[in-house]
Amino acid sequence: MDEKRPSRRKDKDNPYTMNEKDGRFYIMFNNIDNETVTVEVSEDVYALFNTFELEDLVLMNEFDRHSEHSELGE
């Protein structure tokens, strides 16, 4: 499938992948049997998933920049 949108870092809890091909929008995820399922969605639903992904990215960046990641020592 065409990947026209930029490659983004994904949260480890993000279970889906978004794709666009020939003006159609798809969401791919693994079901309970670990089989890849591809679902065609409307542009509005695709935009919502895109918004959720961007919000996750903002939270990950904020955590990386402003939180202390050091181990506690003496």
C-alpha positions in Angstrom: 0.0 0.0 0.0 1.2 3.5 -0.6 2.6 5.2 2.4 2.2 8.9 1.6 2.1 10.1 5.2 5.3 10.6 7.1 6.8 7.8 9.1 6.1 8.3 12.7 7.3 6.8 16.0 4.5 4.7 17.4 3.6 4.1 21.0 4.1 0.5 22.2 0.4 0.3 23.0 -0.7 1.5 19.5 -2.2 -1.6 17.9 -2.9 -0.2 14.4 -1.2 1.0 11.3 -2.7 3.5 8.9 -2.4 3.4 5.1 -3.7 5.3 2.1 -3.9 3.8 -1.4 -5.6 5.3 -4.4 -7.7 7.7 -2.4 -8.9 4.9 -0.1 -8.1 4.8 3.6 -7.1 1.6 5.5 -6.5 0.6 9.1 -4.5 -2.5 9.7 -4.2 -4.4 13.0 -3.7 -7.9 14.4 -6.6 -9.8 15.7 -6.7 -12.2 18.7 -5.2 -15.0 16.5 -2.4 -12.7 15.5 -3.7 -12.5 11.9 -3.4 -9.2 10.2 -6.8 -7.6 9.4 -7.2 -4.7 7.0 -10.3 -2.6 7.2 -11.3 0.1 4.8 -12.5 3.2 6.6 -14.0 6.6 5.7 -11.8 9.7 5.5 -13.4 11.0 8.7 -12.5 7.9 10.7 -8.9 8.0 9.2 -8.6 11.6 10.3 -9.6 10.6 13.8 -7.0 7.8 13.9 -4.5 10.3 12.6 -5.4 12.7 15.4 -5.0 10.0 18.0 -1.6 9.0 16.7 -0.5 12.7 16.7 -1.7 13.0 20.4 0.3 9.9 21.3 3.4 11.4 19.6 3.0 14.6 21.5 2.8 12.7 24.8 5.9 10.5 24.0 7.9 13.6 23.0 6.9 15.4 26.2 7.9 12.4 28.3 11.3 12.2 26.5 12.1 15.8 26.8 10.8 16.7 30.3 10.9 13.6 32.4 13.9 12.3 34.3 15.0 8.9 33.0 17.9 8.3 35.3 18.0 5.5 37.8 17.8 6.3 41.4 21.2 6.1 43.1 22.6 7.0 46.5 
